Amino acid sequence: MRRLPPRTLRGQLTAGLVTLLGLACLVVGITTALALRGFLMGRLDEQLSASGGRFAASLEHEAEPDADNRPDTRGQAEATFGARLLNGTVTQAAVVDEATDQPLHLTPSDRRALAGIPVDGSGHSIRLSTLGGYRVTAVQGDDQDILITGLPLHPVEETLHRLEAVEAVLFGAALVVTGIAGALWVRISLHPLQRVTARAAEVAGLPLASGEVAMPGPLPDTDPRTEVGQVGTALNHMLGHVEDALTRRQASEERLRHFAADASHELRTPVANIRGHAELALRLHGPVPAEVRHALERIDAEARRMTRLVDDLLLLARLDAGRPLEHEPVDLTLLILNATEDARAAGPGHRWLLDLPEEPVTVAGDAHRLQQAIGNLLANARTHTPPDTDVTIALTTEPAGVSLSVSDNGPGIPEELQPEVFGRFVRADHARSRSTGSTGLGLAIVHAVITAHGGTATVTSSPGHTTFRLTLPN
């Protein structure tokens, strides 16, 4: 599984700090190791020069018939290597070892490595199969031969390994301590930014779509000299503009709500008078021209329609104003049965099906308004679906509350209309035909009534299946 880099700013800053420190430690470690290696190699070369090649020269004398059979190891350090080459061939080779007198065995590769050493008196590093790493120098002998003297590299390598181990432990501990301290420091430094994030999240969780909104106060400690302070200052300015815009919107909604309520209330009396005069004229005895009777009948029909519209607008205005509803036990099953009977009478061409639990379902609410909401849903299904459509009213109890659904197998709601189907004066027929008598406020009343009861109203629709679902708390 691929491990992703940290995404939070705190994680990125901490990781960047530890990474930079790790790179610095790596550079320091490599530099000190190379410097120490160079220093130790220089000391080793000085020791080789100080030895004067005496051990290798004793090998040269050992080749003489009258010479002693042992090389001269006096004053030579333990593990000093010496070799004599004549015409490019190793003739003698030995190592200062007081514990044994065994001859030194060289492999063909060792002999080739010794023969390839430049005769310049400088130090060179080689590795012998039986002895390991050596620092050697080659000089010209008295008998036209080449004398090689060497010192082991083991002390140098051991010192370097010890340095590397110490640096690894120290640098590792430094990285761990720096990572922990850096994370704490970054967390403290980013604490103002966390306040900005928390305030932004708090504002994002507010219901800004409608109603009066209480905006949180401004952020403190917005120092313009810091980047976080500048962000906080900008957020405070933005919140101020948003609060001002929301206040103006709320004031505009209040004015519109009061206007709708006042206008609806004032229109009720003249509309009722118009209906009364039309009904009175239709009841008069005596001959009335057909054209006049038709005009009076149309006046009466339009007055009735205007009365429904005014009543619906007044109801919505009162619900928007937060007028309290009744909070009494309501038998929801009985309301559905009554509304279904009314729907059957108004739409005998539809098939009205019920899916109700055996026991009555009771909720707390306003029985009159809930009856109106259920009736509006059934009227909507009857109005916007052709005859022979199946309309199913289902009621279920759930842990979160009570769910009431009205489903039909009609043509469905256009997809572009579904997001605003609970809006006011929303109609599927853009020609706004009045043949059905619809005011375009039925579903808006359903949504307002259910919302006032603390529930939700949703719709899902596709060709051949539409479901309006109402949920109410227990």
Secondary structure, 3 states (H helix, E strand, C coil): CCCCCCCCHHHHHHHHHHHHHHHHHHHHHHHHHHHHHHHHHHHHHHHHHHHCCHHHHHHHHHCCCCCCCCCCCCCCCCCCEEEEEECCEEEEEEECCCCCCCCCCCCHHHHHHHHCCCCCCCCEEEEECCCEEEEEEEEECCCCCEEEEEEECHHHHHHHHHHHHHHHHHHHHHHHHHHHHHHHHHHHHCHHHHHHHHHHHHHHCCCCCCCCCCCCCCCCCCCCCCHHHHHHHHHHHHHHHHHHHHHHHHHHHHHHHHHHHHHHHHHHHHHHHHHHHHHHHHHCCCCCCHHHHHHHHHHHHHHHHHHHHHHHHHHHHHHHCCCCCCCEEEEHHHHHHHHHHHHHHHCCCCEEEEECCCCCCEEEECHHHHHHHHHHHHHHHHHCCCCCCEEEEEEEEECCEEEEEEEECCCCCCHHHHHHCCCCCCCCCCCCCCCCCCCCCHHHHHHHHHHHCCCEEEEEEECCEEEEEEEECC
